[in-house]
Amino acid sequence: MTEISFVKQRITAARSLTVLSGAGISAESGVPTFRGPGGLWKNHRAEELATPEAFQRDPILVWSWYQWRRKLLSTKAPNPAHTALVSLESAVEHFTLITQNVDGLHQSAGSRTVITLHGDIWKVRCTGCDRVFEETSLNLPALPRCPVCERLLRPHIVWFGEEIDAKKLSLAIDACHSCEVMLVIGTSAIVQPAASFASLAKEAGALIVEINPNPALHDCADVSLTGTAAEIVPQLL
């Protein structure tokens, strides 16, 4: 039996499946990862711009970067890995998709049960009243303002140094503890707390399946499927 056939068999038999996706799944749609060579924007690293301090210091610069990213994302579409996960969600009784990505491609593909661990680039949050709004316009002002209290809006993103929403984190941990199979797709397993999710699921008895061109879960994965998400995930249907 091949590894693909084995994983398909385990997914078919499972009542609960949890997926953790990272930048690798969106890279195949042409979304930049902002890590490594070519990850600069106007000579700035993402780690320099995606911080509360950077926003406080130069909100126009930070918003300019996010507007560039939003316009770039508006030209991208879900790839076969995104759409295959939609089919898996329909096939498994209890399905949870945890994503570290903020691009909205899972939702565009049709995924319903998505925990956006690091936020959503298509939402904004008021720095005054803390209200969250959907915002898909590509022509925002340089410094967008809240329609309720007129205070400055910020991207609804978890920046470096900020805490992940406690409710989202709790839901994600519950999904790790309760799943029978966990797919870890296109993530380097470096950024916490998501880097620990596979270990949590394994400790709870789940089969851990890594899908990555460069496997990173050497001490945790039960099965490592080496290849791109768009190539491998559709084979698991």
Buried (B, 14 or more C-beta within 10 A) or exposed (E): EEBBEBBBEBBEEBEBBBBBBBBBBBBBBEBBBBEEEEEEBEEBEBEBBBBBEBBEEEBEBBBBBBBEBBEEBEEBEBBBBBBBBBBBBEBBEBBBBBBBBBBBBBBBBBBEBBBBBBBBBBBBBBBBEEBEBEBEEEEBEEEBBBEEEEBBBBBBBBBBEEEBBEEBBEBBBEBBBBBBBBBBBBBBBEBEEBBEBBBBBBEEEBBBBBBBEEBBBEEBBBBBBEBBBBBBBBBBE
